[in-house]
Structure formats: structure tokens, C-alpha cells
Amino acid sequence: MITLAKLMKIKEKTLNEVGDKFNKNIELNSLEIRDKLRNAGVINPLSIEEYIARDGYLGALKASQMKQTDIIQEMKKSGLRGRGGAGFPTGLKWQFAHDANADQKYIIMNADEGIPGDYMDRIIMESDPHSVIEGMLIAGMAIGATKGFIYLRIEYPKCKVVLEKAIKDAYELGILGSPLFNTDFKFDIELRIGAGAYICGEETALIESIEGMKGQPRNKPPFPVTEGLYGKPTVVNNVETLCIVPQIIQKGGHWYHKIGNPETPGTKIHTISGKVKRPGYYELPTGMPIKTILEQVAGGMANGSDFKAVLFSGPSGGFLKKDELFRRTGFDTLAKNGVQMGAGGLIVLDESNDIVSLCRSFMKFNMKESCGRCTPCREGTVRIYELLKKIESGMGTDKDLIQLEDLSYYMINSAFCGLGQSAPNPVLSGLDKFRNEFQNKLYNFGEGK
Amino acid sequence: MSDFVKMTINDIELKARKGQTVLEVAEENGIYIPRLCYLKGINNEGDCRVCVVDVDGQNGLKSSCKLEVYEGMKVNTGNEKVKSSVKNSLELLAANHSFECWACSREHNCEFLRLLRKNNVQNPLAEKQEHGRKERVIRDSSVSLVLDSGKCLLCGRCVSACHTYTGLDILSINKRGSDSIVESIDPISIDNSGCVYCGKCIQACPVGALTEKDGIMKVQEALNDPKKFVVIQPAPSVRVALAEEFGYPVGTNVEGKMYRAFDELGFDDIGDVNWSADLTIIEEGYEFIDRLQNGGVFPMFTSCSPGWIRYIEGYEAEYLPSLSSAKSPHMMQGAMTKQYYAPKMNIKPEDVFVVSVMPCIAKKFEIERPEMQSHGHRDVDAVITTRELARMIKYNEINFRDLEELKPKGQLSQFTGAANIFGATGGVMEAALRTVVEVLEGKSFDEVEYKMVRGTEEIKEATLNVHGIDVNVAVVHGVRAIKEFFEILKSGEKQYHFVEFMGCIGGCVNGGGQPITLPETYEKNDFIELRSKALYDEDKDMALRKSHKNRAVMVTYEEFLEKPNSHRAHEMLHTHYKNREYLKESK
């Protein structure tokens, strides 16, 4: 059984052992904040002792002395919104699951990070695995769940090793599987590995997959918070959401709410790829202008590249042009401008990138990853892909362009789940902002002028 | 709290019950919402997105078949957004569909074709040559079923029907995305997948993606061959369902017209499986009496339904000794036609071609069983379903409704009322009781109706005192009920003597080879009830209602078979079974 005294003993011992390792500075850009990544590169991710030495599991300790409703209240105060892409208020989600009456409830950590260009979850899991375990523990206490699942994509073998070790250590220390801090709350975590399907990042498809079924989304409602895994109330949270929970509990909701853009408080880890000088991952407060992110954080365009657009959240996102870069990050702020912030991946394009070809390649991704359940997604992605291929090859007609737009709106309206509903986003955004690129490729376009 | 909610559909104010779906409420109020994958009581997944509606305050369109009503809900079923979505869905499905309507068995009742017409759908996506089509996979290696992915709309109705009716889950949608395909557990051969051929998947299919294995071609070839003496024999339940294919109300008996149609189609002789139903009762009845008097295996199970045979062989093989060794009626009839009836007319067995019209696709499998032969001649050469018979009549441009009735004269077409009711659940049991009771008691009774074994309850039980013995009988129909019954049986709570099993709910009247009706007609009529009633009505009007009173059968015993269960009868009319539990394991 784990107690405060035991934690403190480990902390003291470890601090003596590591010497001044924790005080070494990590080179950071002045705009970066390290809340979620406070341990990244500082501690040895395979050592639970080093996590504890950095005040790990004190959040869980504090939560264990709180009433369930108070934990949820604290989460609500923090204003934390799910970082998986939908931005649903985490406190509210927990509230729903807490209010649902059931003999068994579950916590699932969605670590099926599959959007091309996104790897913030991987960084968190690889560098600080205990932060998410602690987050799950607290979520479990808040809603009354005693069992948690981590659904990890198979393409993250290193995360698997790190998480397995972390779970094992937590069990050995009595953090998992035994009564926690003199309470009668016990929590178990099981690691489940996906089989490569992108759609399993959709929460209901993920639940189906854990149950051993084919990864296909379920109809909503009922939502997982009332009827989830094995029909029981289930909270599905993203890695980046859960990793900050311990600190919110420890430092209070108000602390978190003060950071960043008030409608999406806190920080966001952005992974920036493409034609910039310093691609990589950066934890930044929300509400930062995209121009600042690109120029001051990522170091501006790579040598010899001219900025054309930045694409948010890959195959389900949209483009921002040069004159839109003053926009600030935040779920609602960006959505107002027709762009989904998603999980926060940015792909920077220069003039050598072709929008039609990019759209085609993303549509191919969606086509391959469609589960095939509903007509719009199963058939729509194929046809849109073919239309794009035709236009790219120079054989497209005006009618094809109309059909492309028509099918895209149709998918947004009628597809079953988030994958299908957002698959045409790049196409529609491309048509909106770079229509001339599509038109220029049409058969005999402009001849006879 | 009130059990009702107020809502509007297309600005019409309505009161709806809580828990109802938008589709149900719309239907109750006469508002039509197109649908494809929705099949009442069977499939309700919301996948096809044809039944979408627009709800005030909600993003995107919702499937009305899944959407529950709530207070103050405002629904629009036909605005531009909805219309264009429905049209788009249908266009996308059409682009992948193999339109071979003229050659399709569902040409006259294709739900997809009707939807396309109703929504004025063009086929703009398929016109374009550069647009790829999905690879078409036709799985036709089975003896009973054909799956054609070219016509499949992936609605999932067959998968749900298999699950709902049998619980065996033979079919599933395999692979993902645009590669999705409906297949059996063993994708190559449905024969090896543990399927019992109930055919409910065919009847659930909105198009012709699932069909019976064609038997018409073989029959037509035989008819065209001048050397062949082609005999046709319809099952008891065919005459009360065939009419639906020609627009008659459900439950119309068209026996006379059916015989005339056989004549017009050019068959050389008309038999009737009703004759051998009477013969079956004699054989099976005496087998039962023998077991009763000489300490045979109990309970005894009937053996007429090949779907049921397939089930017991594949899933409950330890009970095989309980099965009656009697062949199913049409197999007996085939054997007797070739070995007894034809030689009487100086026709050689090898020149006879026997065609059975069956309400069943499992019969197609049954005739291929190696043991179903007598003296080296296949007992039955071809099986066509009720649907295929209707198609043959239509292909030959016979105006069925105008046909005059015909009564065949052949010996093997005479029957009693006991044979009629074979087509309904409990019918075999009742017919058997009519004979067994009289034989055991040694006297004749006026009362012949055993109403306790009638009706559509899935497991019916009764106890009769016959000649001082309490005989426990049971009637079980439908694979799910069969499964349940075996649990009762294994619990050992009760000892049974005689159990009738049918693979399909309601018995043969509801067989997998019977006419397919559009869902809305199906929902409004109790098909099992109406078709069964037509059979019981015919029975009631018959002068003879007991199998052992059938002269045409008794003459056969005098001339050929000697006595029930004789050596010769065993040779021609009885069979054996095979443990096929590997089917269960293959799942």
C-alpha cells in the first residue's frame, strides 16, 4: 500500500541519488511553457522514483482526500477541454459519467494517435508515462471507476515498452491494484494495443476494439459516458488531456484557467512539420497568433522556401493562408474561421506544394482508413479521391469540380462518425482558398481566352 | 411524467410516445421516409443513411431509424439538404451496383430500383469511365446459395437476419472501407461454414445480391431434351405462397392453377409431394410404433426439414440416433417415381428427370447428398424454389391469373388432408398422430384435429394417452427455438417420445425459398398465419384426412413395397446421417 510517508521517503532518497540532474536547464524558446512536458527530458521515463521525486502522485494523493464532486468541480474550474480534437469540456464529461448509475465504470486513455504529422501524445508517453497513469487514477476516483484501459496504437513500440514498465512499477509500489493512500479505492490499468486502424481513435470504435469487435463507430446517443465499454459508463480521454490532470488537482483549477486563451485554457502541444527552420514539438499557451508560432517558435520558413499555407490537423483539417496568420489558437477561435484546431498538428507548406495533390493524398488516407460502415464515407471517399486524381491529371472538367464540392458537403452532413464528417475538410478548405489551383488543372482551362 | 412528447415533422404538430424513433412516428402519421438498411425487427443500424432527416439545432443529418424523439423536436424529412443527401447516397450506391435488372431474380420486387425511381436518381458517377468499380466477387460454389458482391449494397440486412433467426452468425461483413464484402465465416465456401440454409438472408436482401443457386437452367435443359420424361412435384406449402408472386392476397391457395401451369410449361407428368407426405407418415409412423413396441431410441425426431438435418448433423450430432431414418417426402417421391411409377408405364428410370418445387433452399443441398439415390439413380434431379417456379411461369409468358384449374390424374398426385398440413409447423406431428393413434388403438376416430400442436408458439408440447401409454410430443420450429429446445432436452427435465423439428419459423410456409415481399407488405401481414390457414382450410375440406386412408399409397404397398418399413421400403425410402460437427468447429 502506498502512503504519503512512503512517497516522501522515495522522493528524498531519489533526490540524493540524482544530484543536480533536475536543475539542468533545457534549452527552450522564450515563448514555450513546460507544464505538460515539465518532466520531458528531465527525468528518466523508466524510473517511477524520479517521477515521484518531481512531486509525482501528489495529485492523486490530494484527490484521494477530496470528494468526487469536488474533483469534478476543480476540473470544471480549470476549463480544461479535451485535447483529442473535439474540445469537449473534461469536467463536464466526468460529471456525466459520475452521474450515471452503474455497478462498474471505466476510464479509457485514447493513445491511438493517428493523424499524420501529430506526435504530441507519443512525446508525453515516452517522456513522462506516470503523468498519464496518475491522470487516469484521478479520473477513476472522480467518476467511481476501478478499471482503466490504455488503448495504444501498435505503431508506437517505444511507448509500449515505457508504459509497460510504468504500469509494472506502479503495481509494485502499490499505486495500482491496491488500496490507495489509506482509502478503499483500488484502480487497475490494462494496456491494449491497437491493430493499425486509424478509425479506432474514434472513441466508440476504440471501445468496440477493446471489446474484441471490429473497430467500427457506434451510433450516438447513447454516448460512452452513459453506455460505453461493455455497456457501462466510460470516460474516454486523450493522453494530452489526462497528463495535465494531476497538476490541475495539485495546483487548483484557477491556476490552469489563467493560462492561455480563456475559451481553451491552458497549453497546447503543437507538432510542427514541413518547410520551417525548426520543425518539432512545442508546448505553447493557447491564444498565440499562428504567425508567432511559425516565425518565433519554429524559426520561420526554411531557406529558399516561400510560405504558402499552413494546414491544421492533417487529413481532417483546413488551410490558413498568409493573410490569416494573425488568428490565434483555440478550439472556438479557429473554428470560427473554418479551421479545426484538432489535436494541434501543423504542416507548413511552401510554394512547391501542390494543394490538389495534397488533398488527393489526404483523401487517399481517409479512403484507406474508412471502416466502411456508412455509405457516405465508404463510397464518398473513393469517389472524391477519384475526382481529385482526375483533376490532378489534367482531365477534370467544370462538372467534376461541382461534383467534388457537392460530394464533400454531402459527406459532412451525412457521414456516420467524425472520420467521414471531417474527411472532406481539406478539399473544401482548398476549394475555398485555392480554387484557382483546382481550376488551372482542368482540361483545356483558359484556352480560347 | 407524461409518456408522450410533442414534436413536429415538416411543421405538422404530432404527439409521439417516448422511446419511439422518428421513422416510426413518421410512418404512423403517414409521412414517408425512404429507407434501405432498416428492416423492422431485424436490422436497425443506421448505416445506409438513406433515411436521414434534418433536426432543428443539430449538426448534420441523422438516421431517423435510430433517432429517438424528444420534447419539442423539430424534424424535416424533405428539405433540400435531406433530398440531396438521399440522392447522393443512392448515386454512390448505384455507381457500384451491377445493373443487370433484366436477368436479375429481383427485377419485379427490387427495393433499390424502386428507391432510384422514386428519388429520380441518375447514375452520373458510373458514367465516367475513369471511375473505378469495385471488383465483383461472385461466390457460387455453394449448392444452395449465391453471393454476388456486384449487386450488394452492404446494407447488412442479411447479416442481421442470420443473427436474428439462427444465432449462428454465418454471414458477416468482412474487410473494411471500400473493400467491405459480405461473406460467410469461411469466405470461399458457405457450405463449410456451418450454414443450415434457412435462406432468411435471401429474403432479407433488398436486391439480388443473395439468391438461391439457380435450378431453372437444369430444368429447362431437361424439358428441351425429347428423350427425358420430366416429372414435376410441388411441396405442400408451394400452392399457398405461389399466388403472391402474381398479385393475389397472402394465403391464397392456387393449387389448380399451379397444376395447369406445370402442364403449360411442358412437364410430362405431374406428381405431388403431398402423396409422399402420406407415404412418409406411414413409414415414419410405423418406425415410431416399432420404437415404442420394441424399445427403440427415444425421443424420435422427424426428418423432413433439411435445414434441421443440417443443424443436427453440424451442431448436435450425438442425437443423430434419435432421427427418424425416413427420407424427406420429396426424396421418397423421387425414388418412387423412378423405381415404381415410371417402370409401370414402361419408362426406364434413367430417362426420368424429377423436378421438385420447394419452399426451401436447403432442399437444393439435400438432393446432392451422395446417399440420396436408389439403384444408382439420383432420387431427385433438380430443385427449384417457389420463387423460381414463378419466374419460369413469367419467362414463358404464361398468364397465370387466367389459367384454368387442373386436377392431375397420376397415382403419385393423390393425397389426403394429412399431407396438406405438412407445410405448417405442427403439421407433420398432427398427421403422424392421426395415423399412429388409430394403428395403436386399432380403431378409427372421427375427431382428427390435434389443435394442441397447431399455432406459431416456438416450442409446443402436449401429452397424449395412446393405448395406455402417455406419449410426450413436442413441436419446435426455427433455429433459435431448436437451440433452446436442446437445452431443455439436455437438462433431462422431461422425457419426450416424438418431436417435430422445422428449420424455419412457422415451418415450410415460411421457408427460405418462398416469395419475397417488400418490407411494408411484410410488416402488415402475418404471412405464417395466413399461409398456414390456407393449408388447414384445404385439409378441412378433404374427404380423406388420414394418411393410411390414401388408396394411392396403400396400392403402392400392395404392388411394390409390401409393408411399411419392409426391406424394400428401407432401400428406397430410408437414409442415414453423418456427423458433421466439424462445421461447428470450423466456426
Interface residues (C-beta under 8 A of the other chain):
Chain A: A197 K214 N219 P221 M367 K368 E369 S370 C371 G372 R373 C374 T375 P376 R378 E379 G380 T381 V382 R383 E386 K390 M395 Q403 D406 L407 Y410 I412 N413 S414 A415 F416 Q421
Chain B: E45 G46 D47 C48 R49 V50 V52 G60 L61 S63 K66 E68 K81 S84 S85 N88 S89 L92 L93 A95 N96 P124 L125 K128 E130 H131 G132 L154 I173 K175 R176 G177 S178 D179 S180
